[in-house]
Amino acid sequence: MYRHFFKRIFDFVLALLALVCLSPLLLVVAVWLHFANKGAGVFFLQQRPGLHGKLFKIIKFKTMTDERAPDGTLLPDMQRLTRVGRFVRSTSIDELPQLVNVLKGDMALIGPRPLLPQYLPLYSPEQARRHDVRPGITGWAQCHGRNAISWAEKFKLDVWYVDHLSLKTDIRVILDTIKVVISHHDIAQSDAETSNHTMELFNGNN
């Protein structure tokens, strides 16, 4: 009953309350990033696979500029990452706009993290089960290693969550996530804007 009905209500209500309570912070961060990003914008949107692999646009705070080299190519990620952006990432504030994705029904508060669309054909049938539920802002894998574990381990944790989804599990993930964020344990660079500063890309064999 929780999986098919109450979880969506739980997500919607908590996301709405969080957006209302955090709106002053989100406004300040948006203004801060507007100037820090040198005209590159405040939000980062990217297609990600959601429930049953259906694509949606994830929303995050943009933490890098769009500065380019003389030949027109973007500068390396770490040169474009601003001091403000580094702080926003280290505190996981960049994830907060995804509360809008939760309200829209694209995501849940808790679930497997939405990864890149190009990974879809690389999953084994067992790994693809991570898409049997809505992706989450945080999840079981994020509380048990985050970027410090292999892809295979991460996918096993995602599938474990799918099989053990319950209110009790979701509350435990929320509490564990708070601990992880406060301690900054296993927090690395955001995987939405960078491709080479978190962990190696998934190729189907790792």
C-alpha positions as CSV (number, residue, x, y, z in Angstrom):
1,M,0.0,0.0,0.0
2,Y,2.8,2.4,0.9
3,R,4.7,1.7,-2.4
4,H,1.7,2.2,-4.7
5,F,-0.2,5.0,-2.9
6,F,1.1,6.5,0.3
7,K,4.7,7.0,-0.9
8,R,3.6,9.5,-3.5
9,I,1.5,11.4,-1.0
10,F,4.4,11.3,1.5
11,D,6.8,12.6,-1.2
12,F,4.5,15.4,-2.4
13,V,3.7,16.7,1.1
14,L,7.3,16.7,2.3
15,A,8.6,18.2,-0.9
16,L,6.0,21.0,-0.8
17,L,6.8,21.8,2.9
18,A,10.5,21.7,2.2
19,L,10.2,24.1,-0.7
20,V,8.1,26.5,1.4
21,C,10.5,26.4,4.3
22,L,13.6,26.6,2.2
23,S,12.4,29.2,-0.3
24,P,14.4,32.1,1.4
25,L,17.6,29.9,1.2
26,L,16.9,28.9,-2.4
27,L,16.4,32.6,-3.4
28,V,19.6,33.7,-1.8
29,V,21.6,30.8,-3.5
30,A,20.0,31.6,-6.9
31,V,21.0,35.3,-6.7
32,W,24.5,34.2,-5.4
33,L,25.0,31.8,-8.4
34,H,23.6,34.3,-10.9
35,F,26.6,36.6,-10.3
36,A,29.1,33.8,-9.6
37,N,28.3,31.9,-12.8
38,K,29.1,35.0,-15.0
39,G,25.9,34.9,-17.0
40,A,25.8,31.1,-17.4
41,G,22.5,30.8,-15.6
42,V,21.3,29.6,-12.3
43,F,19.8,26.2,-13.1
44,F,21.2,23.1,-14.8
45,L,18.8,20.9,-16.7
46,Q,19.6,17.5,-18.1
47,Q,17.6,14.5,-19.3
48,R,17.6,11.5,-17.0
49,P,15.7,8.2,-17.0
50,G,12.9,8.0,-14.4
51,L,10.3,5.4,-13.6
52,H,10.4,2.6,-16.2
53,G,13.2,4.4,-18.0
54,K,11.0,7.3,-19.1
55,L,13.1,10.4,-19.7
56,F,12.6,13.7,-17.8
57,K,14.6,16.8,-17.2
58,I,16.3,16.9,-13.8
59,I,16.7,20.3,-12.2
60,K,19.8,21.3,-10.2
61,F,21.6,24.5,-9.3
62,K,24.3,25.3,-11.8
63,T,27.7,25.4,-10.2
64,M,30.0,26.1,-13.1
65,T,30.5,28.9,-15.6
66,D,30.4,28.4,-19.4
67,E,33.9,29.8,-19.9
68,R,35.7,28.6,-23.0
69,A,39.2,28.4,-24.3
70,P,40.3,30.5,-27.3
71,D,39.4,27.6,-29.6
72,G,35.8,27.7,-28.4
73,T,35.9,24.5,-26.3
74,L,34.8,24.6,-22.7
75,L,37.5,24.9,-20.1
76,P,38.1,21.9,-17.8
77,D,35.4,21.3,-15.2
78,M,37.5,22.3,-12.3
79,Q,38.5,25.6,-13.9
80,R,34.8,26.5,-14.4
81,L,33.7,25.4,-10.9
82,T,33.3,28.6,-8.9
83,R,34.1,29.0,-5.2
84,V,30.3,29.5,-4.7
85,G,29.6,26.4,-6.7
86,R,32.1,24.4,-4.7
87,F,30.3,25.4,-1.5
88,V,26.9,24.7,-2.9
89,R,28.0,21.2,-3.9
90,S,29.8,20.4,-0.7
91,T,26.6,21.2,1.2
92,S,24.4,19.3,-1.3
93,I,22.4,22.5,-1.8
94,D,22.7,22.0,-5.5
95,E,20.3,19.0,-5.2
96,L,17.4,21.1,-3.6
97,P,15.8,22.2,-6.9
98,Q,15.0,18.6,-7.5
99,L,12.1,19.1,-5.0
100,V,10.3,20.5,-8.0
101,N,10.9,17.2,-9.8
102,V,9.3,15.5,-6.9
103,L,6.2,17.7,-7.0
104,K,5.9,17.0,-10.7
105,G,6.1,13.3,-10.1
106,D,9.3,12.8,-12.0
107,M,11.2,11.8,-8.9
108,A,10.7,10.7,-5.3
109,L,12.5,11.9,-2.2
110,I,14.0,8.5,-1.8
111,G,15.0,6.1,-4.6
112,P,17.9,5.1,-6.8
113,R,19.7,8.2,-8.1
114,P,18.8,9.0,-11.8
115,L,21.8,8.4,-13.9
116,L,22.7,9.1,-17.6
117,P,20.4,8.0,-20.4
118,Q,23.3,6.4,-22.3
119,Y,23.5,3.8,-19.5
120,L,20.1,2.3,-20.2
121,P,21.2,-0.3,-22.8
122,L,24.2,-1.3,-20.6
123,Y,22.2,-2.5,-17.6
124,S,21.7,-6.2,-17.0
125,P,18.1,-7.3,-16.4
126,E,18.7,-7.3,-12.7
127,Q,20.4,-3.8,-12.7
128,A,17.5,-2.4,-14.8
129,R,15.2,-3.2,-11.9
130,R,16.4,0.1,-10.4
131,H,13.9,1.7,-12.7
132,D,10.9,-0.1,-11.2
133,V,10.5,2.8,-8.8
134,R,10.9,6.6,-9.2
135,P,14.5,7.8,-8.9
136,G,15.2,9.8,-5.7
137,I,17.0,12.9,-4.5
138,T,18.8,10.6,-2.2
139,G,18.8,6.8,-1.8
140,W,20.0,3.7,-0.1
141,A,23.2,3.6,-2.1
142,Q,24.0,7.2,-1.3
143,C,23.9,6.3,2.4
144,H,26.1,3.3,2.0
145,G,29.2,4.5,0.1
146,R,27.9,7.0,-2.4
147,N,30.8,7.6,-4.9
148,A,33.2,5.4,-2.9
149,I,31.8,2.1,-4.1
150,S,31.8,0.4,-7.5
151,W,29.0,0.6,-10.0
152,A,28.2,-3.1,-9.3
153,E,27.9,-2.5,-5.6
154,K,25.8,0.6,-6.2
155,F,23.4,-1.2,-8.4
156,K,23.0,-4.0,-5.9
157,L,22.1,-1.5,-3.2
158,D,19.6,0.2,-5.6
159,V,17.9,-3.2,-6.3
160,W,17.9,-3.9,-2.6
161,Y,16.0,-0.7,-2.0
162,V,13.4,-1.7,-4.7
163,D,12.8,-5.0,-3.0
164,H,12.6,-3.5,0.5
165,L,10.8,-0.2,-0.2
166,S,8.8,0.8,2.9
167,L,8.1,3.8,5.1
168,K,10.6,2.5,7.6
169,T,13.3,2.2,5.0
170,D,12.6,5.7,3.6
171,I,12.7,7.3,7.1
172,R,16.0,5.5,7.7
173,V,17.4,6.8,4.4
174,I,16.3,10.4,5.3
175,L,18.0,10.2,8.7
176,D,21.2,8.6,7.3
177,T,21.3,11.3,4.5
178,I,21.2,14.0,7.1
179,K,24.2,12.4,8.9
180,V,26.1,12.1,5.6
181,V,25.5,15.7,4.6
182,I,26.4,17.1,8.0
183,S,29.6,15.0,8.1
184,H,30.4,15.6,4.4
185,H,31.2,11.8,4.3
186,D,31.7,10.5,0.7
187,I,30.5,13.7,-0.8
188,A,32.2,14.2,-4.2
189,Q,31.6,16.5,-7.1
190,S,28.1,16.5,-8.6
191,D,27.6,14.0,-11.4
192,A,25.2,16.2,-13.2
193,E,27.6,18.8,-14.6
194,T,30.8,16.8,-14.5
195,S,31.7,13.5,-16.0
196,N,35.3,12.9,-14.7
197,H,35.4,14.1,-11.1
198,T,33.1,11.7,-9.4
199,M,33.8,8.2,-10.5
200,E,34.5,6.5,-13.8
201,L,31.7,6.3,-16.3
202,F,29.7,3.1,-16.3
203,N,30.5,1.0,-19.4
204,G,28.5,-2.2,-18.6
205,N,31.5,-4.1,-17.3
206,N,32.5,-2.1,-14.2
